[in-house]
Amino acid sequence: MKHVFLESHNIKNQFNGFGQFNYHLIKGLQNANITDFKMTLHAKDTNSLKDQFGNYFDYKTYRSISRKPLFRIRKKYDVWHSLNQNIKIEPYHKIPYVLTVHDVNFISEVSKDLNHDTNKRFIEKLNRSSAITYISEFAKTATHQHFNVPKVPEYVIYNGNPITTLLDLKNTKIKPVSDRPYLFFIGGLTQRKNVHTLVQMLEHLPDYDLILAGDTSDSYVNTTLSQAISKTRTTNRVHMIGTINTEQKQYYLQNCSAFVFPSLLEGFGIPPIEAMRFGKPVFLSNLTSLPEIGGDQAFYWDNFDPKAMSEVFIKGMTSFESNKTNYSKASIKRALSFDWNTSAKQYADVYRSLL
């Protein structure tokens, strides 16, 4: 039987976008009930994966030394899938190779010099590829803009929405951090997420609080974000609650007045479609992939002047409230159109094209 290797060791971090991608793709591949080829998962903790997925997959334990060329994995799998563009683990042999590109933000964040190690590693992955998948049209366009892409089959396969089931939270013990109407953001609290602009906007929206969920370890939190809170005197209205679990995320999405996401760089942007699953008004920057993902069901900021942002927000909320039922139905419909089971079947077809 043909064998596909999934370089999936990033599954170890479920609070990370790559970890979420790996987990939901693997779960979708299991749901696809594939019988014409076998797949191997590569992970550090294979026991927990075996407990969940059983013998549907084969498993190979990740070792960091396999990053080094001499110690690369030597088994000649029929297809190798590198599940993101940053992975340093490569096959020892030249075999059919699928590369998934989430974004090429590193060319702006790290260096535009193509001889920089990060860019050189990505170029090597491109040149090794037998097929390339992108998680958005924007990711594809950006890759072609900055790099010479080999003439191999290319596919845009959208991510699915992780929220498929709405939890019953009637008896939840989650204690709300605010008893006022609030705007909700979830994601990494970093410069690229542009969260300080929400704080500046909040100064013009006195009836709302702002709840920020996500990792607070980045220096951005104690510099740019903290300075924005101090200057706008919104200390009592901005609540940073750190990383949260699935139940907490659904609670805050279910009860927020609106979801706000002014990100500067997104290869896809899962949080907006999670919020749409609850029929919530969603406000996004009009940059990178977000208009592609939010579609006509979202409201967009085209600049980050605090007053202008507040005006877009007020106008959007007025429109939403004037036709709430139809807006919510359209948002939910769009959220459900992003389906991991569908995505997984599309990836399986890419594998089959190379077997």
C-alpha positions as CSV (number, residue, x, y, z in Angstrom):
1,M,0.0,0.0,0.0
2,K,1.2,3.5,-0.8
3,H,2.3,5.6,2.2
4,V,2.0,9.4,2.9
5,F,4.2,11.0,5.6
6,L,2.7,14.0,7.4
7,E,5.4,16.1,8.9
8,S,3.1,17.2,11.7
9,H,5.3,17.7,14.8
10,N,3.9,21.2,15.3
11,I,0.7,19.5,16.6
12,K,2.4,19.6,20.0
13,N,1.3,23.2,20.5
14,Q,-2.5,23.5,20.4
15,F,-2.4,27.2,21.2
16,N,-0.4,27.9,18.1
17,G,-2.0,28.4,14.6
18,F,0.2,25.7,13.1
19,G,-0.7,23.3,15.9
20,Q,-4.4,23.9,15.3
21,F,-3.9,23.4,11.5
22,N,-2.2,20.1,12.0
23,Y,-4.7,18.8,14.5
24,H,-7.8,19.7,12.5
25,L,-6.4,18.5,9.2
26,I,-5.4,15.1,10.8
27,K,-8.9,14.8,12.3
28,G,-10.4,15.6,8.9
29,L,-8.3,13.0,7.3
30,Q,-9.5,10.4,9.8
31,N,-13.1,11.4,9.1
32,A,-12.4,11.0,5.4
33,N,-12.0,7.2,6.1
34,I,-9.2,6.8,3.5
35,T,-8.5,3.2,2.5
36,D,-6.4,3.5,-0.6
37,F,-3.3,4.7,1.1
38,K,-1.8,4.8,4.6
39,M,-0.6,7.9,6.5
40,T,2.1,8.3,9.1
41,L,1.9,11.1,11.7
42,H,5.2,12.6,12.9
43,A,5.0,13.9,16.5
44,K,6.9,13.9,19.8
45,D,3.9,12.6,21.9
46,T,2.7,9.8,19.7
47,N,0.9,8.0,22.6
48,S,-1.7,10.7,22.9
49,L,-2.3,10.6,19.2
50,K,-2.6,6.8,19.3
51,D,-5.2,7.1,22.1
52,Q,-7.3,9.4,19.9
53,F,-6.8,8.0,16.4
54,G,-5.8,4.4,17.0
55,N,-4.4,2.4,14.2
56,Y,-6.0,4.5,11.4
57,F,-2.6,6.2,11.2
58,D,1.0,4.9,11.6
59,Y,3.2,6.9,13.9
60,K,6.8,8.0,14.0
61,T,8.3,9.7,17.0
62,Y,9.9,13.1,16.4
63,R,13.5,13.7,17.3
64,S,15.1,17.1,17.0
65,I,18.3,15.7,15.6
66,S,16.3,14.8,12.4
67,R,16.6,18.5,11.5
68,K,20.2,17.9,10.6
69,P,20.8,16.7,7.0
70,L,22.9,13.7,7.9
71,F,20.1,12.4,10.3
72,R,17.1,13.1,8.1
73,I,14.4,10.5,7.9
74,R,15.6,8.0,5.3
75,K,12.5,5.9,4.7
76,K,11.3,6.5,1.1
77,Y,7.7,7.4,1.6
78,D,5.5,7.7,-1.5
79,V,4.5,11.3,-0.6
80,W,5.9,13.7,2.0
81,H,3.7,16.6,3.2
82,S,5.4,19.5,4.9
83,L,2.5,21.0,6.8
84,N,3.9,24.5,7.0
85,Q,6.6,26.6,5.4
86,N,8.8,27.0,8.5
87,I,9.5,23.3,9.1
88,K,13.2,22.4,9.2
89,I,12.7,18.7,8.9
90,E,13.1,17.3,5.4
91,P,13.3,13.9,3.8
92,Y,16.7,12.4,3.2
93,H,15.7,11.3,-0.3
94,K,14.2,13.1,-3.2
95,I,10.6,11.9,-3.1
96,P,7.2,13.5,-4.1
97,Y,6.8,16.4,-1.8
98,V,3.8,18.6,-0.9
99,L,4.4,22.0,0.7
100,T,1.6,23.9,2.4
101,V,2.2,27.7,2.6
102,H,0.4,29.5,5.3
103,D,2.0,32.9,4.7
104,V,5.3,34.5,3.7
105,N,5.1,37.2,6.3
106,F,8.7,36.4,7.2
107,I,10.0,38.3,4.2
108,S,8.7,41.4,5.8
109,E,9.3,40.5,9.4
110,V,12.7,38.9,9.1
111,S,14.4,40.2,6.0
112,K,13.8,40.9,2.3
113,D,17.2,39.6,1.5
114,L,16.7,36.3,-0.3
115,N,20.1,35.1,1.0
116,H,18.8,35.3,4.5
117,D,18.7,31.9,6.1
118,T,14.9,31.9,6.5
119,N,14.3,32.9,2.9
120,K,16.9,30.4,1.6
121,R,15.2,27.6,3.5
122,F,11.9,28.5,2.1
123,I,13.3,28.7,-1.5
124,E,14.8,25.2,-1.0
125,K,11.3,23.9,0.1
126,L,9.7,25.5,-3.0
127,N,12.3,23.9,-5.3
128,R,11.8,20.5,-3.6
129,S,8.0,20.7,-4.1
130,S,6.0,18.4,-6.4
131,A,2.8,20.3,-5.5
132,I,2.1,23.4,-3.4
133,T,-1.0,24.2,-1.4
134,Y,-1.9,27.6,0.0
135,I,-4.4,28.4,2.7
136,S,-5.7,31.5,0.8
137,E,-5.5,33.2,-2.5
138,F,-3.6,36.0,-0.7
139,A,-0.9,33.5,0.5
140,K,-0.5,32.3,-3.1
141,T,-0.3,35.8,-4.5
142,A,2.2,36.9,-1.9
143,T,4.4,33.9,-2.5
144,H,4.5,34.6,-6.3
145,Q,5.2,38.3,-5.5
146,H,8.4,37.6,-3.5
147,F,9.7,34.3,-4.8
148,N,10.2,32.3,-8.0
149,V,7.7,29.5,-7.7
150,P,8.5,26.3,-9.6
151,K,6.0,25.2,-12.3
152,V,4.3,22.5,-10.3
153,P,0.6,22.0,-9.5
154,E,-0.7,24.7,-7.1
155,Y,-3.9,24.5,-5.1
156,V,-5.7,26.9,-2.7
157,I,-7.3,24.9,0.1
158,Y,-9.0,27.0,2.7
159,N,-8.8,26.0,6.4
160,G,-11.9,24.8,8.1
161,N,-13.7,26.4,11.0
162,P,-12.6,24.7,14.3
163,I,-15.9,25.4,15.9
164,T,-18.4,22.8,14.6
165,T,-20.3,22.2,17.8
166,L,-21.7,25.0,20.0
167,L,-21.3,24.0,23.6
168,D,-24.1,24.2,26.2
169,L,-22.8,26.9,28.6
170,K,-25.9,27.3,30.7
171,N,-24.2,25.8,33.7
172,T,-20.7,27.2,33.1
173,K,-18.6,28.3,36.0
174,I,-16.8,30.9,34.0
175,K,-16.8,34.2,35.8
176,P,-17.1,37.2,33.4
177,V,-14.3,39.8,33.7
178,S,-16.8,42.6,32.8
179,D,-20.5,43.2,33.4
180,R,-20.5,45.8,30.6
181,P,-21.0,45.2,26.8
182,Y,-17.6,44.2,25.5
183,L,-15.6,43.8,22.3
184,F,-13.6,40.6,22.0
185,F,-10.3,39.7,20.4
186,I,-8.4,36.4,20.4
187,G,-5.0,35.8,19.0
188,G,-1.3,36.5,19.7
189,L,-0.8,39.8,21.4
190,T,2.0,40.9,19.1
191,Q,2.8,43.9,16.9
192,R,1.4,42.2,13.8
193,K,-2.0,41.8,15.4
194,N,-2.2,45.6,15.9
195,V,-4.2,45.3,19.0
196,H,-3.2,48.7,20.5
197,T,-5.4,50.3,17.8
198,L,-8.4,48.7,19.5
199,V,-7.4,50.4,22.8
200,Q,-7.1,53.8,21.0
201,M,-10.5,53.2,19.4
202,L,-12.0,52.4,22.8
203,E,-11.4,55.9,24.0
204,H,-14.2,56.9,21.5
205,L,-16.5,54.1,22.5
206,P,-17.3,54.8,26.2
207,D,-20.1,52.3,26.4
208,Y,-17.8,49.3,25.7
209,D,-15.0,47.3,27.4
210,L,-12.4,45.4,25.5
211,I,-11.4,41.7,26.3
212,L,-8.1,40.5,24.8
213,A,-7.4,36.7,24.9
214,G,-4.0,35.4,23.9
215,D,-0.4,34.8,24.9
216,T,0.9,37.9,26.8
217,S,4.6,37.0,26.8
218,D,5.6,39.1,23.8
219,S,7.4,42.4,24.6
220,Y,4.7,44.2,22.6
221,V,2.3,43.8,25.6
222,N,4.6,45.7,28.0
223,T,5.5,48.4,25.5
224,T,3.1,49.4,22.7
225,L,0.0,47.9,24.2
226,S,0.6,49.1,27.8
227,Q,1.4,52.6,26.6
228,A,-1.8,52.8,24.6
229,I,-3.8,51.8,27.7
230,S,-2.0,54.3,29.8
231,K,-2.3,57.2,27.3
232,T,-6.0,56.6,26.7
233,R,-6.8,56.0,30.4
234,T,-8.7,52.8,29.6
235,T,-7.0,50.7,32.3
236,N,-10.3,49.7,33.9
237,R,-11.9,48.9,30.5
238,V,-9.3,46.7,28.9
239,H,-9.1,43.1,30.2
240,M,-6.2,40.8,29.2
241,I,-7.2,37.3,30.1
242,G,-4.3,35.3,28.7
243,T,-4.6,32.0,26.8
244,I,-8.0,30.4,27.2
245,N,-9.6,26.9,26.6
246,T,-12.3,25.9,24.2
247,E,-15.2,26.5,26.7
248,Q,-13.9,29.9,27.6
249,K,-13.4,30.9,24.0
250,Q,-17.0,29.9,23.1
251,Y,-18.3,31.8,26.2
252,Y,-16.6,35.1,25.2
253,L,-17.6,34.7,21.6
254,Q,-21.2,33.9,22.5
255,N,-21.5,36.9,24.8
256,C,-19.5,39.6,23.1
257,S,-21.2,42.6,21.4
258,A,-18.8,42.3,18.5
259,F,-15.5,40.6,17.4
260,V,-12.7,42.9,16.5
261,F,-9.5,41.9,14.6
262,P,-7.3,44.7,13.2
263,S,-4.5,42.4,12.2
264,L,-1.8,43.6,9.7
265,L,-0.6,40.2,8.5
266,E,-2.8,37.1,8.1
267,G,-2.3,34.1,5.8
268,F,-5.9,33.1,6.6
269,G,-7.4,34.3,9.9
270,I,-9.4,31.6,11.7
271,P,-10.8,33.8,14.7
272,P,-13.1,35.8,12.4
273,I,-14.9,32.7,11.1
274,E,-15.1,31.4,14.6
275,A,-16.9,34.5,15.7
276,M,-19.2,34.3,12.6
277,R,-20.2,30.9,13.7
278,F,-22.0,32.7,16.6
279,G,-23.6,35.2,14.2
280,K,-21.7,38.0,15.7
281,P,-20.8,41.3,13.9
282,V,-17.1,41.0,12.9
283,F,-14.8,44.0,12.3
284,L,-11.5,43.4,10.4
285,S,-8.7,45.2,8.9
286,N,-8.9,45.3,5.1
287,L,-5.4,43.9,4.8
288,T,-3.8,40.7,3.4
289,S,-6.2,37.7,3.5
290,L,-9.0,39.1,5.8
291,P,-11.3,40.5,3.1
292,E,-11.1,37.1,1.3
293,I,-12.1,35.3,4.5
294,G,-14.6,37.7,5.9
295,G,-16.4,38.4,2.6
296,D,-19.4,40.6,2.6
297,Q,-20.4,39.4,6.0
298,A,-17.7,41.5,7.8
299,F,-17.1,45.2,8.3
300,Y,-13.7,46.6,7.5
301,W,-11.3,49.3,8.7
302,D,-9.2,50.8,5.9
303,N,-7.1,52.9,8.3
304,F,-6.2,52.8,11.9
305,D,-7.0,56.4,13.0
306,P,-8.9,55.9,16.3
307,K,-11.7,58.2,15.5
308,A,-12.2,56.7,12.0
309,M,-12.1,53.2,13.5
310,S,-14.8,54.1,16.0
311,E,-17.0,55.6,13.2
312,V,-16.7,52.4,11.2
313,F,-17.6,50.4,14.3
314,I,-20.7,52.6,15.1
315,K,-21.9,52.5,11.5
316,G,-21.4,48.7,11.3
317,M,-23.2,48.1,14.6
318,T,-26.1,50.2,13.5
319,S,-26.4,48.2,10.3
320,F,-26.1,45.0,12.1
321,E,-28.8,45.8,14.7
322,S,-31.2,47.1,12.0
323,N,-31.3,43.7,10.4
324,K,-29.8,41.4,13.0
325,T,-31.6,38.2,12.0
326,N,-30.4,38.3,8.4
327,Y,-26.9,39.5,9.3
328,S,-26.5,36.6,11.8
329,K,-27.8,34.0,9.4
330,A,-25.5,35.2,6.7
331,S,-22.5,35.1,9.1
332,I,-23.3,31.6,10.3
333,K,-23.7,30.4,6.7
334,R,-20.3,31.8,5.8
335,A,-18.7,30.3,8.9
336,L,-20.1,26.9,8.1
337,S,-18.8,27.1,4.5
338,F,-15.2,26.6,5.9
339,D,-15.2,22.9,6.7
340,W,-12.2,20.8,7.8
341,N,-13.7,17.6,6.4
342,T,-14.0,19.2,3.0
343,S,-10.4,20.6,3.3
344,A,-9.0,17.2,4.3
345,K,-10.6,15.5,1.3
346,Q,-9.0,18.1,-1.0
347,Y,-5.5,17.4,0.6
348,A,-6.1,13.7,0.1
349,D,-6.7,14.3,-3.6
350,V,-3.4,16.2,-3.8
351,Y,-1.7,13.2,-2.3
352,R,-3.4,10.9,-4.8
353,S,-2.2,13.0,-7.7
354,L,1.4,12.2,-6.7
355,L,1.0,8.5,-5.7
